[in-house]
Amino acid sequence: MTATTDQQAMITSYGVRVPALGFGTFSLEGEACRDMVKAALSIGYRHVDTAKMYGNEEAVGAGIRESEVPRDQVFLTSKVWMDQLHYDDLTAATNDSLAKLDTDVLDLLLIHWPNDRVPLSESLRALEDLQRAGKVRYVGVSNFTVALMQDAVEKNGADIVCNQVEYHPFLNQQPVLREARRLGLFLTAYCPLAKGRAPADPVLQAIGEKHGKTAAQVALRWLIQHGDVAAIPKASSLAHAEANFDVFDFELDRGDLAQIAELPGGTRIIDPSWAPHWDAA
């Protein structure tokens, strides 16, 4: 799939159609979360990401409900936390998410983090049954390594479509991306602006000046220009949400991509004590 400069680029590979730019809601709460989701949809976002752990599913649901965008035009993702991965717990957590989001179906449900104390086969069976019951359209994982993706797809035969991972110009995720492509998964990039590092980077700033864009817009364009990577930047202000969405009218050239490839690629921002043994870059 080639990059486009349409109003909203889409991932259409792997049997799923997903807006390549989504609106992340981590750390947004209450009325502020509701209002930003509503504003994001008015800007043009059609992909919204939340999670059980964020504690904002009710606010996200309210923002979607109060917007002028029909629910069936919004690709809605949520995630189940690592302490709720046993079959009954995962099922109950998903039903709770559906109730809080005020929706009959999730477009994508992810295992938020792997948990080696729960058999992966048990969690995947719960996802499969939820999908069969029509409560989720697609299922996937988050923070999975190459080996864990192989375990899910090749050992357990799971029909997952996505692995959501930290990904930005300062973290080389090529091993994960290559294996995801081989297995037929797309990636969703969280922390796509590297917690403020991307907007301040001089290389990205220089590339942005060439295109009349900001460094942050270059970082987001770089991700979605992969063709099978979605990005879910969070914004707590209307101005930032609008700027993040303004990435569909330009395209990075080979020189730009070469410069970005030369950036140091070892910066991982999210690395909790329970993280799996990450793949070497």
C-alpha positions in Angstrom: 0.0 0.0 0.0 1.4 3.4 -0.9 1.1 6.6 1.1 -1.6 9.0 0.2 -2.3 12.7 0.8 -6.0 12.3 1.1 -8.1 13.8 3.8 -7.5 10.7 6.0 -5.1 8.0 5.0 -6.4 4.5 5.7 -4.8 1.2 6.5 -6.5 -1.3 4.2 -4.2 -4.2 4.3 -4.6 -7.4 6.3 -8.4 -7.5 5.9 -9.1 -4.5 8.1 -9.8 -0.8 7.3 -8.5 1.6 10.0 -7.9 5.3 9.9 -4.1 5.7 10.0 -4.3 8.7 12.4 -6.1 8.2 15.6 -6.8 10.3 18.7 -5.2 8.9 21.8 -6.8 9.6 25.2 -4.2 8.5 27.8 -4.2 10.8 30.8 -7.4 12.6 29.6 -10.1 12.5 32.2 -13.7 13.6 32.8 -15.2 16.5 31.0 -11.8 17.4 29.5 -11.6 14.0 27.9 -15.2 14.1 26.7 -14.7 17.6 25.2 -11.5 16.7 23.5 -12.9 13.5 21.9 -15.9 15.5 20.7 -13.5 18.1 19.3 -11.3 15.6 17.7 -14.2 14.1 15.8 -15.3 17.5 14.6 -11.8 18.1 13.2 -12.0 14.9 11.2 -10.5 12.1 13.4 -12.3 8.8 13.0 -10.2 6.6 15.1 -10.3 6.9 18.9 -8.1 4.9 21.3 -8.8 4.3 25.0 -8.2 1.5 27.6 -9.6 0.1 30.7 -6.6 1.3 32.7 -7.1 4.9 31.6 -10.3 5.2 33.6 -11.9 7.4 31.0 -14.1 5.0 28.9 -17.3 6.7 30.1 -15.9 10.1 29.1 -14.8 8.8 25.7 -18.2 7.2 25.1 -19.9 10.5 26.0 -17.6 12.4 23.6 -18.5 10.1 20.8 -22.2 10.1 21.6 -22.4 13.9 21.9 -20.5 14.4 18.6 -22.2 14.8 15.2 -20.4 11.7 13.9 -22.4 8.5 13.9 -20.9 5.7 16.0 -20.5 3.4 13.0 -18.1 5.9 11.4 -15.7 5.9 14.4 -13.1 3.1 14.7 -13.0 2.6 18.5 -10.2 0.7 20.3 -10.0 -0.3 23.9 -7.6 -2.5 25.9 -7.8 -4.9 28.8 -5.3 -4.6 31.6 -2.8 -7.3 32.4 -4.5 -8.3 35.7 -7.8 -9.2 33.8 -6.5 -11.7 31.2 -8.0 -14.9 32.6 -11.0 -16.0 30.5 -13.7 -14.9 32.8 -12.0 -11.7 33.9 -11.3 -10.6 30.3 -14.9 -11.3 29.3 -16.2 -9.4 32.3 -13.8 -6.5 31.6 -14.9 -6.3 28.0 -18.6 -6.2 28.9 -17.8 -3.4 31.4 -16.0 -1.5 28.7 -18.9 -1.8 26.4 -21.2 -0.5 29.0 -19.0 2.4 29.9 -18.4 3.3 26.3 -22.1 3.0 25.6 -21.6 0.9 22.6 -22.7 -2.6 21.4 -19.4 -3.4 19.8 -15.7 -2.5 19.9 -13.9 -2.1 16.6 -10.7 -3.4 18.2 -9.9 -5.0 21.5 -6.3 -5.4 22.7 -4.5 -7.2 25.4 -2.8 -4.1 26.9 0.4 -5.9 28.2 1.5 -9.5 28.1 1.3 -11.4 31.4 3.4 -14.5 31.7 1.3 -15.6 34.8 -1.7 -16.1 32.6 -1.6 -18.6 29.7 -1.7 -16.6 26.5 -3.9 -19.3 24.9 -6.6 -18.6 27.6 -6.6 -14.9 26.9 -6.7 -15.4 23.1 -9.6 -17.9 23.5 -11.6 -15.2 25.4 -10.9 -12.7 22.6 -12.0 -15.2 20.0 -15.2 -15.9 21.8 -15.9 -12.2 22.2 -15.4 -11.7 18.5 -17.6 -14.7 17.7 -20.3 -13.2 19.9 -20.2 -10.0 17.9 -19.0 -7.8 20.8 -15.7 -7.0 19.1 -14.9 -6.7 15.4 -11.2 -7.3 15.5 -8.8 -8.4 18.2 -5.1 -7.8 18.8 -2.3 -7.2 21.3 -0.2 -4.4 22.7 3.5 -4.3 23.8 4.2 -7.8 22.3 7.6 -8.7 21.2 8.5 -10.7 18.0 8.5 -13.9 20.0 5.1 -13.1 21.6 3.5 -12.3 18.3 4.8 -15.6 16.9 3.4 -17.4 20.0 0.0 -15.8 19.4 -0.3 -16.3 15.7 1.8 -19.4 14.9 1.5 -21.4 18.1 -2.0 -20.5 19.1 -3.5 -19.7 15.7 -4.9 -16.4 16.8 -6.6 -14.2 14.2 -5.1 -10.9 15.6 -4.8 -7.9 13.4 -2.7 -5.4 15.4 0.2 -4.9 17.8 0.1 -1.5 19.5 3.7 -0.5 20.5 5.7 2.5 21.4 7.0 3.8 18.1 8.6 7.1 17.1 11.6 8.3 15.1 13.9 7.7 18.2 13.0 4.1 18.7 13.9 1.5 16.1 11.0 -1.0 15.9 12.1 -2.6 12.7 12.3 -6.1 14.1 8.7 -5.9 15.4 7.5 -4.2 12.2 9.1 -6.8 9.9 7.6 -9.6 11.9 4.2 -8.0 12.1 4.2 -7.6 8.3 5.2 -11.3 7.9 2.4 -12.4 10.2 -0.2 -10.0 8.7 -0.5 -7.5 11.5 -0.5 -3.7 11.3 1.2 -1.7 14.1 -0.4 1.1 16.1 2.2 3.6 17.4 1.7 5.1 20.8 3.9 7.9 22.1 4.4 8.9 18.5 5.9 12.2 19.4 8.2 10.7 22.0 6.7 12.8 24.9 7.8 16.1 23.4 11.2 15.1 22.0 10.0 15.1 18.4 8.8 18.7 18.3 12.1 19.9 19.6 14.4 17.8 17.4 16.4 20.0 15.0 16.5 17.4 12.2 12.7 17.0 12.2 12.4 20.8 12.5 14.6 21.3 9.4 12.6 18.7 7.4 9.4 20.4 8.5 10.6 23.8 7.4 11.2 22.4 3.9 7.5 21.3 3.7 6.0 24.2 5.7 5.2 21.9 8.6 6.3 21.4 12.2 8.6 18.8 13.5 5.7 17.0 15.2 3.8 16.9 11.9 6.9 15.4 10.3 7.1 12.7 13.0 3.4 11.8 12.5 3.7 11.8 8.7 6.8 9.5 9.0 4.7 6.9 10.9 1.6 6.9 8.7 3.7 7.0 5.6 4.8 3.4 6.4 1.4 2.4 5.0 0.7 -0.2 7.7 1.3 1.8 10.8 -1.3 3.9 12.6 -0.4 6.7 15.0 -2.5 7.8 18.0 -1.1 11.1 19.3 -2.9 12.6 22.4 -3.7 16.2 22.5 -5.2 18.2 25.4 -5.9 21.3 23.4 -7.8 22.0 20.3 -4.8 23.7 18.6 -2.6 20.6 19.1 -5.4 18.2 17.9 -5.8 20.3 14.8 -2.1 20.5 14.1 -1.6 16.8 14.6 -4.4 16.1 12.0 -2.8 18.4 9.4 -0.5 15.8 8.0 -2.3 14.6 4.8 -1.2 17.3 2.4 2.5 16.5 2.1 4.7 13.5 1.7 8.3 12.9 2.9 10.8 12.2 0.2 13.7 9.8 0.1 16.1 12.4 1.5 13.8 13.1 4.4 13.4 9.5 5.2 17.1 8.9 5.1 17.7 11.7 7.6 15.1 10.3 9.9 16.7 6.9 9.6 19.9 8.3 10.9 18.4 9.6 14.1 19.5 7.7 17.3 17.0 4.8 17.6 17.4 3.6 21.1 15.1 5.8 23.1 12.3 3.9 24.9 10.0 6.0 27.0 7.6 3.4 28.3 9.5 0.6 30.0 7.8 -0.5 33.2 9.0 -3.3 35.5 6.5 -5.7 34.0 7.6 -5.1 30.4 8.7 -8.2 28.4 12.3 -8.6 27.3 12.3 -6.1 24.4 13.7 -7.1 21.0 17.1 -5.7 20.1 17.0 -3.0 17.5 
